[in-house]
Amino acid sequence: MESVSTKLLILLFILNHYYLLATPSAVHSISPIPNEALPTKSGYLEVNSTTKSAMFYTFYEAKQSNLPLSETPILIWLQGGPGCSSMLGNFYELGPWRVVSSQGQNVEKLALEPNPGSWNRLFGLVFIDNPIGTGFSIATTTEEIPKNQHAVSKHLFKAIKAFISLDPLFKTRPIYVTGESYAGKYVPAIGYYILKRNAGLPKPSRVNLVGVAIGNGLIDPITQVATHATRAYFSGLVNEKQKTLLEKLQDEAIGLATIGNWSEATDARSKVLNLLQNMTGLATLYDFRRSIPYEEDLVTNYLSSVEVKKALGANVSTVFEVCSDTVGALLHEDLMKSVKYMVEFLVKRTKVLLYQGQFDLRVGVVSAEAWMKEMKWDEIQKFLDADRKVWKVKGKLAGYVQKWGSLSHTIVSNAGHLVPADQAVNSQAMIEDWVLDRGLFANKGIADHLNPSYNWKQVI
């Protein structure tokens, strides 16, 4: 017999779907995808052969790789949320083409233009709508949608294996899993899962994971939620009285999480962020410089076009949402749970990049440094003692890099929560230098810092 909560979620799913169909939208003129902007491959990666639930993906091959194709790295991008589509990353942040808007005769014209900072310049780039129920991905039933990171990883592992099987050359190519925000949980979770599964698989069946990169990631929420008041105070956004009130709410969220009241802890964290939003009057906590929030609706409106869906290989009957309330509700209890131990596992066996936009108030620099100080890793003190170096791109200040061994931490100047959207070219330089071990990201002797049973070039 279904629980009351399950019935409510199903009702929410149905009503939300009906509302999207019934609500009239603004008038948009949507240009079709140019042939040169079409993905190299796209479609669905099955995660359940019985129900046919599947993850939607788009893949863009490297445009200018100097390596043989069999050695050209592949980046996998996962959006956060929870429940936000990786098509946001594709068409708004780091994909080869971005949605742009122009006005004409009371009609908003939407089209694609090349992204000068796309992450597929030197690497293959895959966007996966994760979990199922997100974006164009298909969840045959709400019960199949994951409620924790282990379930997320099981589906993702199947999807990644299915993707690799699409081309014999994919099996030898180094793979890096990347993502931002709530993907600060997804990325470590799938990285951890891959390495655990690899240990029991023959070499030809393993996923060639080399590293993970996480932008503005929610990784250890109990530690991170404790930093909001301090960050806002020293940014000049709240006074001492307001800081004290925020700290009281932060302590409530921490206390609830400490005793395992996960749903209540998530609600308590939301109260902290909502109060901070009200106190500051900011347009968005994701970037306290902005006068308007990030324009995510551009992607929603563009991907509502039947012609665009057909061109991408997506199910045309799917009503695209940039973020799914249904998926978000199902992962509500998961939000305050930590994946720090997974990052600790990964940093001993793979390369790890953590990066933050300088002006993010939700999951920013201070919150990242707070949980990193608590890492259980033999090299952590050496990392904390390492110099924080000025990072420049084309002679101009791009941010700061601190690294030791397999761990790199980058602060991206003049960026908020969606770093590639704010600093396209600099984010491209960051990911390319990190993957290729260049400049401030060069890591001589990295093998000395990793578990000797792992080859950082190819997990075996």
N, C-alpha and C positions, 0 to 999 in steps of 0.2 A: 504493500500500500504506500502511495506517495506521501512524503512528509508535507506539512503546510508550506515550509520554505521552498520546497521543490515546485509545488503548485504555483506559488507566487512568482517564482523565477520564470516559469513557463508562460504565465499570464503576462509578465513584463515583456518577455520576448515577443509574444503575439501582438500586444498593444503597441509596442515600439515599432514593429514592422508595419502595422496598419497605419500608425500615425505618419510614418515617413511616406507611405504611398498616398495618403489622403491630403497631406499638407501641401498647398501650392508653394512652389519655389519662385525665387526671383527670376527675371527673364535673363537667360544667358545665351550667348552665341559661342558655341564650342567648336574650335577648329579641330579637324581630325589629326591623328598622330602622323607626322611626316614619316615616310618610309625609313629615312636615316635614323629616326628616333625609336624605331621598333626594337624590342628586346631581341637578343640573339636566340633565346629560348624563353618560353613562359608557359604557364598552365598549372596543373595540379599534381601534387605529390601525395599519394595515398598513405594514410596512417592507420586505417582500419579496413581490411579487405571485406569484412562482413557488412558493415554499415555504409562503406564507401565515403566516410568522412575523410577530408583531404585538405592539405595546406596549399594555398595559392602562392606562386613564386614568379618573379621575373629575373632573368639573368642577362647581364651585359658583359660581353667579352672585353678583355683589355684592348685598348685602342693603340697603344704605343709601346708594348712590352719589348724589352731588349733581350729577354730570356726565351729559350725554347718554350713552346706552348705547354709541353709536358712538365715544365718547371715553374711556370708562371703562377704566382699565388692566387688563390680565390678568397675573397672576403665575403662572409655571410653577415648581412645586416638584420638585426631584430629591433623593432620599435618597442617602446615601453607601454605605458598606460596605467594599469594593465588593460589590455584589450584594444590598443591603438594599432592601426594598420601600418605595415612597413612601406606601403605606398606613400605615406607621408614623407618618410626618409627618401624615397625614390624621387618623387616629383616636387619636393619642397626643400630638400637639404642636399644630399650628396650624390644623387643619380645623375646620369649624363644630360638629362633635360629637365627643366623646371617649368611648372605652370606659372604663367604671368597673366595679369589682368589689365585691361584698358577699357575705358568707358566711351560709348558712342551712342547717341540718340536713345538714352535711357536703357541701353542694353549693355550688360557687362560682357565684354569679349574675352574669352579664355583661350589661350594658346600655349604652345611649348616653345621655349628658347634654350639654346645650349647653355650648360652650366660650366663656367670656366674652372671650377674646382671639383669636378666629379672624381669620385674615388676609383673609377674604372679606367683611368689613364694608363696605369701600368699593371693593373690587376683585374682579374675577373671579379664581378660583383653580383651577388645574389641577394635579393630582397624576399623575405619569407613572411607572410601574414601568419603570425603566431600569437596565441594558441588558435586552434580551430574555433570558428565562430567570430573571428576577427577579420575585418576587411572583406576580401573575396573568399577567404577560406570557408570550408563547408563543415558545419557540425550537424550531423543528421538528427541528433537529439541534444537537448541541453545537458542531459546526464553525462554525455561524453566529454563535455568541455572540462579541461583540467581545473582542479581546485588547489593544487599545490605544485611546487617546483619539480618534484619527482615525476608527476604525471605530465607536466609540460615537457620535460626532458625526454620521456619515453616517446612521445609523439614527434618531437623535433629530431630525435635520433633516426627514427624511421624515415622522416622526410629528407634528412641530409643523405642518408644511405640511398634513398630513391633518386635523389638528384645526382649523386656520384655515379650511379649506374647508367645515367643517360649518355655518357661519353666515356670510352675506355681511358682517355687521357686525364679525366678528372681524378682517377684513382691515385695518380702519382703526384698531383699538384698539392703544394702546401696549403692548408686551410687555416684561416683566421676567423674567429667568430667575434663580431662587433655589435654594438648597440648602445642605446642611451636610456637614461631615466629608469623606468621600472625594468628595463632590460638589464639593469645592474643586478637583477636577480636571475633573469633568464640566461644571460651569457655565462656567469660562473656555473650555473646549474647544468647547462648542456656541456660545458667544458669538462666539468667533474664527471658527468655521466659518460662522456666519450672515453675519457682515460680509463675509467673503471671497466667499461665494456671492452675496450681495446685489449686489456690485460688477459681476457679470456678468449680472444679471437685469433685465428691465424692471420699472419701478416697481410695477405691480399685482401682480407675482409675488414681491416681496420680503417678508421677515419684518420687521415694524416693531419691531425691538429698540431699546429706549431705555436699559436698564441691567441690571446683574447684581448680585446680593447673595449673599454667601458667609458662612456661619456656621461658625466653628471649622474652617476649611478646611485640608486637606492640599494645599498648593500647590507649595511648593519643599522637598521632603522632606529633601534633603541639608543645607540650612540649618536646618530645623526639628528634625531629630533631634539636632542638636548642643546643643539647649537644655534637654533633659530633666533632666540632672544639676543644672544651675544653678538651674532653677525649683524642683526638689524640695528642694535644699539651703537656699535662701533662704525656702522655705515651712516650714522646720523639720522636714521629713519624713525626711531622711537626714543622717548626719554626714559629716565631710570624707573619711574613709576610703571610705565608700560612694560619695560623689560622685566620687572618683578612679576607682573601679572602673567606675562608669557611664560616665565620660568615655572610658575605654579602649574599652569596647564601642561607644560612639558613634563613635569614630574608626575602628573597624573597618568599621562600616556605611558611613561616608562614603568610606573608601578603596575599598571594593568598588564603590560607585556611581560613583565618579570614573573607574574603569577600565572601567565598563560591565558589570560582573558583576551584573546587575539582580536576578536571582532570589536570589543569595546576599546581596545588600545588603538585600533585603526580609526575609530570614531573620534577618540581623544586627540590623535594627531591632526585630524581634519579640523578640529576646533582651534588648535594652535595656529594652523595656516590661515584659517578663515579670520581669526582675530587679527593676525598680522596684516592680512589684506585690508581689513577695515581700518586698522590703526594708521596705516601708511597711505591709504587712498591710491595706491599704485594701480596702473592699468593691468599689470601682471607681475606676480612674484618670479616668473620665469626669467625676467630681465628687467631690473628695476630702472633702467634708462628709458624704456619704451613708453610712448604715449598711447599706443594701441597694442593689444595682444598680437601674438603670432597669427598670421592669416591662414589657418589650417583649412578654412572653408573653401579656399581656392581648389584644394585637392579633392574635397568632397564633391564640389560642383562639377569639376572636370570629369571625374570618374563616374558621374551619374549618366553620362552619355552612352547610349547603346552602342554607337559606332566605336567609341573608345574601348568599351568592354570587349567587343568582338576583336578589335585589333590586338588587345593584350592577351586574348585567350581566356578571359574570365567568363564565368557564368552570367549571361546577360539578364537573367531574372533576379540576380542578387541585388538588393538595395544597399549600395555602398554607404557605410558609415566610417568616418575617419577613426572613431573610437566607439567601441561597443559597451553599452551600459550593462548588458547581460554578462559578458565576460568579466567586466570589472566587479560586478556583484558576486560572482562565483569565486573570485580570488580575494574577496574582502578580508577574510581571515588570514590570508597568506601575507598581506602587506607588511606587517610589523615583524615578521620572522626574518632572522638573519641568515645570510649566505656567506658570511665572512670566512667560515671554516673551509668553504669551497675555494675561495680566493687563495687562502693559505696553502691549500693542496696544490692549486694550479701554479703558484709562483715558484714552487720547488721543482716543477716539471715542465713548465712552458714559459714563454714570454708573456708579460702582463703590462698593458698600458692603461693607466687611468688618466682621464683628462676632464677638466672643468672649464666652463665658461666663467669669466671673471665676475660677471654681474648677475649670476643666478642666485636667487634668495631661497629657493626650495631645496635644491640638492647641490650646493655649491662647494667652493674651495674649503671653507672652514669645516664643513661636515665631513668631507673626504679625509682631511688631515686628522680629524678626531678619531675616526675608526681605524685608520692606518696605524696610528700610535699604539693601538691595542692588538695589532696582528701578532700571532704566534708563528714566528719565522726566525730562524737562527740569524738571518742577515738583516733583520729589521732595524737594529740600532745603527748599523753601517749605512742603511738607506737614510735614516733620519738625520745622520751626521753629514751626509753627502751635501756638497754645495748645490744651491739652487741657481742655475745658470741662466743668463739672459739669452733668449732665443730670438733670432731674427730670420726673416724670410725676405729675400731680395734686398737686403740691407736695412730693412725696417723692422722695428720691434713687433714681434708676433706673440710674445709671452715669455714663459719661464719653464725650464725643464729641470727636474730633480730625478736622478736615477742611481741605482746601484744594482749590479747583477742583472737579474731578469725583470726587475720592477722599474717602470718609468712612470713619472707623474708630471703631467703638463698642465699649466695654466694658460688658457688661450685669452689673450687680451681682446677687449672690445667685443666680447661675445657673451651671450646669455645661455639659456638651457639648451637651445638647439644650435650647438656650435657650428656645424657645417652650413646652416642657413645664414648665420651671421658672419662667418669668416670662411668662405668657400675655399679660396686659394690656400690660405694658411692651414686649414684642416687637411687639405690634400697633401701639402708639404709634410705635415705632421705624420699622417698615416704612411706615406711613402717612405719617409726617412726611418720611421720605427720598424716597418716590415723589413726594409733593406739594410738596417743597421748602419745608417749614415749620420754624419754630423753629431749633434748632441745625443742622438739615440744610438750611436755606435757602441757596441758592447763587446769589447775585446775580452776574450777569456770567459764568455758567458757559460760555456760548458762546465767551468769550475764551480759555478754557483747553482747548477741544477743537479737534480738527482742523477747519479752516474748511470742508473739503469735506463735513462731516457736520452735519446739523441734529439737535440732541439730542432735539428733540420727535418727530422722525420720520426714521429713517435712510433716505436717498434715494440 
